[in-house]
């Protein structure tokens, strides 16, 4: 894997999470927005991901991966730069939604290039490429806090969006300066994409998309609902909460490469099934282990290791559809919608169970419901995958 390609993936991921931990400063302090409006900012770009899939099919018929990467990265940078202006909460949310479209296009273009340069070892190639993606997401949250802290005051939003825009534009500039980034055959890819767009049933793409939805839906609980329960109900300190939530992300960053290699060696379906069973079981153990930090750390370790297998196998199965960038864009969009849906559903479930002051039992019920949902998804999609793909996987 070319180091510059890994750098592009890292740089493209950093802006995705820079705003997440500092929405108070970006919206509440800057515009006097309400707390719900600030929360919407973190999720409305995921809605824009839905529009990216038909747009991706349209532009991919005319553009190669490099052209798409350059255009989408520069467009993403432009949208972020405009958000630095004092536009008001409404226009800022609208631009944030549009930025979700360009974000998916960048992801699809980059990982289609990874697929094309993997020389028949798609699983390990995508696994290695996923590591800088996950590292970039983690670095983005840290960098966002650092930028706002250093800038302070009203200018913090301009600095944060300015840095985000510069990073996105840098991805496009580097791709433009690297003409051979996508030097792999593309005609068979386009034929497969047209087959997918016309509804070809020879390779069904919905099972890995369902996997992405379920994985990210439960991931929303780990990064959103669980930390609240640990803080408000069990009294965990911020340092311990951060370590517990960060552990699975770190393990995913380290483990997706080896898991991608395993997908090539023993088959993505087997990795998916084993990882899915372990993930659902560890998720169901969270309520039992939450009262004991050491036990919870062990469970979160298992969550992180199994999540590495989930991500590597689902991406590998996605590219096996033969639909390349369209399928990858749909994979990203499905995961984004899953994350948003899981977050919203968990809030509604907690409100229906415990009202404004949910108990630990209420949180435990929600975790168990999502564990059951993920287990059911794993079983259904494994059975539903076409026989031909099972044989190859």
C-alpha atoms as one frame of an Amber mdcrd trajectory, in Angstrom:
protein
   0.000   0.000   0.000   1.473   3.344  -1.066   2.237   5.599   1.954   0.785
   8.656   0.205  -2.554   6.894  -0.244  -2.643   6.088   3.469  -1.830   9.744
   4.183  -4.746  10.881   2.008  -7.107   8.599   3.932  -5.801   9.935   7.248
  -6.146  13.581   6.177  -9.646  13.040   4.761 -10.885  11.534   8.043  -9.659
  14.262  10.407 -12.247  16.937   9.440 -15.100  14.449   9.972 -14.828  14.621
  13.769 -13.176  17.971  14.455 -16.488  19.689  15.194 -18.099  16.855  17.193
 -16.719  17.640  20.681 -17.011  21.440  20.367 -20.506  22.047  18.966 -21.277
  24.180  22.015 -18.637  26.707  21.001 -19.518  26.462  17.295 -23.282  26.880
  17.565 -24.525  27.613  21.086 -21.949  30.279  21.941 -21.670  31.659  18.411
 -25.334  31.808  17.392 -27.201  31.290  20.651 -28.583  28.023  19.275 -30.462
  25.590  21.482 -28.914  22.337  22.678 -31.101  20.228  20.320 -29.948  22.337
  17.355 -26.344  21.746  18.373 -26.996  18.004  18.546 -28.592  18.096  15.088
 -25.340  19.528  13.701 -23.521  16.293  14.600 -26.062  14.156  12.758 -27.500
  16.141   9.869 -24.484  15.465   7.658 -25.383  11.782   7.904 -28.675  12.580
   6.171 -26.714  14.093   3.308 -25.074  10.709   2.871 -28.336   9.396   1.401
 -28.109  11.790  -1.539 -24.539  10.740  -2.257 -25.391   7.271  -3.604 -27.438
   8.303  -6.685 -25.016  11.178  -7.290 -22.105   8.747  -7.092 -23.678   6.488
  -9.701 -24.127   9.478 -12.023 -20.618  10.934 -11.762 -18.828   7.566 -11.633
 -20.078   6.747 -15.131 -18.067   9.716 -16.429 -15.210  10.218 -13.958 -12.424
   8.017 -12.685 -11.659   7.635  -8.991  -8.908  10.270  -9.024 -11.097  12.896
 -10.700 -13.917  12.169  -8.262 -11.509  12.396  -5.305 -10.131  15.757  -6.429
 -13.561  17.286  -7.110 -15.196  15.952  -3.936 -12.288  16.959  -1.682 -12.191
  20.509  -3.031 -15.980  20.787  -2.773 -15.835  19.511   0.804 -13.171  22.081
   1.636 -15.249  24.860   0.071 -18.326  23.930   2.117 -16.305  23.873   5.337
 -14.728  27.233   4.479 -18.146  28.827   3.937 -19.312  27.455   7.309 -16.578
  29.561   8.910 -18.583  32.662   7.936 -21.247  34.018  10.345 -24.192  32.636
   8.375 -26.573  31.803  11.205 -27.732  28.442  12.487 -30.072  27.622   9.572
 -27.566  28.052   6.754 -24.844  26.362   8.788 -27.010  23.257   9.238 -27.877
  23.263   5.520 -24.200  23.396   4.546 -23.411  20.677   7.072 -25.978  18.445
   5.366 -24.404  19.079   1.948 -20.985  18.351   3.408 -22.244  14.865   4.203
 -22.620  14.275   0.452 -19.051  15.248  -0.404 -17.739  13.271   2.560 -19.242
  10.034   1.215 -17.907  10.752  -2.288 -14.376  11.212  -0.912 -14.623   7.959
   1.066 -15.910   6.006  -1.941 -13.219   7.349  -4.259 -10.368   6.652  -1.832
 -11.437   3.108  -1.006 -12.131   2.312  -4.646  -8.508   3.300  -5.318  -7.427
   1.043  -2.445  -9.447  -1.793  -3.945  -7.902  -1.273  -7.352  -4.335  -1.153
  -6.004  -4.694  -4.216  -3.753  -3.657  -6.638  -6.512  -6.097  -9.407  -5.646
  -5.630  -9.083  -1.872  -8.658  -6.884  -1.288  -9.258  -7.908   2.310  -5.802
  -7.042   3.593  -5.644  -3.911   1.436  -8.913  -2.537   2.778  -7.958  -3.597
   6.289  -4.677  -1.695   6.148  -6.418   1.345   4.665  -9.015   1.321   7.449
  -6.358   1.927  10.095  -5.508   5.510   9.042  -9.239   6.130   8.621  -9.945
   5.219  12.236  -6.822   6.981  13.500  -7.869  10.101  11.607 -11.318  10.051
  13.192  -9.720   9.899  16.628  -7.194  12.622  15.852  -9.948  14.852  14.489
 -11.799  14.959  17.795  -8.586  15.789  19.650  -7.507  18.413  17.125 -10.928
  20.072  17.219 -10.664  20.547  20.965  -7.109  21.869  20.695  -7.993  24.393
  17.968 -11.004  25.769  19.856  -9.059  25.952  23.098  -6.199  27.855  21.479
  -8.405  30.205  19.454 -11.020  30.944  22.137 -13.904  33.360  21.739 -15.899
  33.996  18.570 -12.894  33.333  16.328 -12.752  29.671  17.378 -15.359  28.672
  14.788 -13.453  30.382  11.993 -10.240  28.643  12.998 -11.847  25.209  13.321
 -13.715  25.332  10.024 -10.687  26.938   8.394  -8.353  24.138   9.461 -10.937
  21.528   8.408 -11.291  23.181   4.990  -7.520  23.317   4.520  -7.140  19.609
   5.277  -9.903  18.642   2.837  -8.440  20.871   0.131  -4.992  19.385   0.771
  -6.371  15.924  -0.049  -7.598  17.198  -3.408  -4.324  18.989  -4.167  -2.203
  15.934  -3.321  -4.433  13.717  -5.473  -4.066  16.220  -8.329  -0.277  16.154
  -7.949  -0.277  12.325  -8.044  -1.521  11.473 -11.559  -1.019   7.703 -11.225
  -2.977   7.304  -8.001  -5.704   5.322  -9.770  -3.569   3.539 -12.358  -5.563
   0.315 -12.481  -8.079  -1.115 -15.007 -11.481   0.563 -14.763 -13.598  -0.715
 -17.632 -14.705  -3.918 -15.840 -15.537  -1.809 -12.778 -17.805   0.496 -14.714
 -19.590  -2.429 -16.322 -20.260  -3.901 -12.907 -21.491  -0.553 -11.611 -23.964
  -0.266 -14.476 -25.175  -3.761 -13.681 -25.769  -2.746 -10.083 -27.568   0.419
 -11.091 -29.849  -1.567 -13.389 -30.773  -3.830 -10.495 -28.700  -6.866 -11.364
 -29.343  -9.707  -8.931 -26.185 -11.697  -9.690 -24.432  -9.974  -6.800 -26.736
  -8.670  -4.065 -25.259  -5.712  -2.265 -27.839  -5.307   0.497 -26.389  -7.873
   2.973 -23.111  -5.979   3.607 -25.080  -2.724   3.704 -27.287  -4.227   6.411
 -24.117  -5.232   8.247 -22.816  -1.656   8.086 -26.145  -0.318   9.366 -26.221
  -2.690  12.342 -22.540  -2.172  13.189 -22.792   1.614  13.238 -26.167   1.578
  15.018 -24.641  -0.284  17.949 -21.511   1.874  17.666 -23.687   4.903  18.364
 -24.558   3.399  21.741 -20.904   2.818  22.604 -19.877   6.404  21.886 -23.059
   8.151  23.013 -25.399   6.243  25.318 -22.897   4.153  27.282 -20.692   7.110
  28.370 -23.796   8.913  29.679 -24.797   5.863  31.693 -21.281   5.488  33.093
 -21.211   9.164  34.100 -24.712   9.834  35.406 -25.602   6.471  36.907 -22.308
   4.827  37.857 -20.181   7.933  38.483 -17.177   7.051  36.311 -14.622   9.852
  35.950 -14.048  11.535  32.558 -10.592   9.948  32.313 -11.920   6.414  32.835
 -14.867   7.001  30.498 -12.549   8.268  27.796 -10.234   5.289  28.167 -13.097
   2.795  28.029 -14.697   4.362  24.967 -11.358   4.915  23.225 -10.139   1.343
  23.746 -12.367  -0.253  21.053 -11.486   2.493  18.573  -7.771   1.949  19.160
  -8.153  -1.807  18.775 -10.083  -1.314  15.545  -7.332   0.895  14.178  -4.750
  -1.783  15.006  -6.841  -4.824  14.133  -8.485  -4.106  10.783  -5.305  -4.912
   8.827  -4.797  -8.387  10.355  -8.537  -9.074  10.123  -8.496  -8.074   6.457
  -5.683 -10.588   5.922  -7.782 -13.243   7.655 -10.688 -12.424   5.333  -8.435
 -13.227   2.371  -7.141 -16.433   3.978 -10.178 -18.057   5.631 -13.029 -16.090
   4.046 -14.921 -12.937   4.908 -18.131 -14.810   5.736 -16.432 -16.889   8.440
 -14.766 -13.801   9.940 -18.088 -11.978   9.878 -19.961 -14.805  11.598 -17.393
 -15.323  14.366 -16.924 -11.585  14.921 -20.670 -10.959  14.909 -21.334 -13.620
  17.549 -18.527 -12.343  19.782 -19.629  -8.735  19.322 -23.272  -9.428  20.218
 -22.247 -11.519  23.230 -19.885  -8.845  24.544 -22.538  -6.186  23.979 -24.977
  -8.215  26.050 -22.369  -8.461  28.831 -21.959  -4.681  29.115 -24.779  -4.268
  31.692 -23.270  -7.048  33.834 -19.712  -5.718  33.699 -20.444  -1.974  33.905
 -20.292  -1.795  37.703 -16.693  -3.080  37.740 -14.076  -1.067  35.793 -11.701
  -4.008  35.283 -14.466  -6.296  34.019 -15.823  -3.554  31.796 -12.353  -3.022
  30.354 -12.153  -6.715  29.416 -15.562  -6.586  27.749 -14.645  -3.429  25.834
 -11.446  -5.168  24.702 -13.549  -7.986  23.231 -15.851  -5.408  21.633 -12.873
  -3.737  19.948 -11.304  -6.954  18.661 -14.599  -8.276  17.303 -15.437  -4.873
  15.781 -12.178  -5.089  13.812 -13.429  -8.285  12.237 -16.856  -6.776  11.579
 -15.468  -3.788   9.715 -12.875  -5.691   7.686 -15.309  -8.430   6.633 -18.182
  -6.104   5.739 -15.946  -3.893   3.571 -14.476  -6.982   1.914 -17.943  -8.370
   1.173 -19.022  -5.006  -0.184 -16.290  -4.867  -2.820 -17.015  -8.487  -3.752
 -20.298  -7.287  -5.233 -18.211  -5.979  -8.130 -19.859  -2.547  -7.899 -16.730
  -0.801  -6.553 -17.222   2.883  -5.764 -21.031   2.822  -5.874 -21.158  -0.043
  -3.394 -18.520   1.604  -1.209 -20.481   4.857  -1.202 -23.650   2.976  -0.308
 -21.705   1.148   2.425 -20.590   4.444   3.962 -24.071   5.960   3.660 -25.718
   2.896   5.207 -23.338   3.036   8.144 -23.945   6.747   8.650 -27.713   6.281
   8.636 -27.298   3.349  11.031 -25.316   5.509  13.441 -27.944   8.247  13.342
 -30.833   5.788  13.643 -29.214   3.930  16.528 -28.604   7.169  18.418 -32.177
   8.403  17.912 -33.746   5.041  18.732 -31.722   4.675  21.928 -32.857   8.128
  23.070 -36.495   7.260  22.354 -36.231   3.909  24.125 -34.652   5.471  27.189
 -37.327   8.178  27.262 -40.104   5.594  27.046 -38.543   3.421  29.758 -37.283
   5.965  32.268 -38.494   9.380  31.172 -36.140  12.264  31.916 -34.184  10.295
  34.531 -33.502   6.750  33.265 -32.111   4.172  35.653 -29.290   1.701  35.099
 -31.902  -0.974  34.411 -33.274   1.181  31.585 -29.826   1.564  30.056 -29.267
  -2.185  30.413 -32.501  -2.919  28.573 -31.493  -0.717  25.665 -28.078  -2.392
  25.422 -29.686  -5.840  25.401 -32.176  -4.809  22.715 -29.374  -3.636  20.449
 -27.317  -6.761  21.166 -30.265  -8.877  20.035 -30.755  -6.715  16.952 -27.114
  -7.099  15.938 -27.171 -10.866  16.467 -30.325 -11.175  14.368 -28.760  -9.089
  11.589 -25.655 -11.289  11.535 -27.733 -14.460  11.190 -30.060 -13.056   8.534
 -27.404 -11.574   6.258 -25.188 -14.655   6.516 -28.073 -16.831   5.360 -29.131
 -14.323   2.689 -25.766 -13.998   0.959 -25.820 -15.655  -2.491 -24.297 -19.106
  -2.606 -21.706 -18.051  -5.154 -20.357 -15.343  -2.923 -20.216 -17.712   0.053
 -18.062 -20.059  -1.978 -15.648 -17.298  -2.933 -15.662 -15.748   0.550
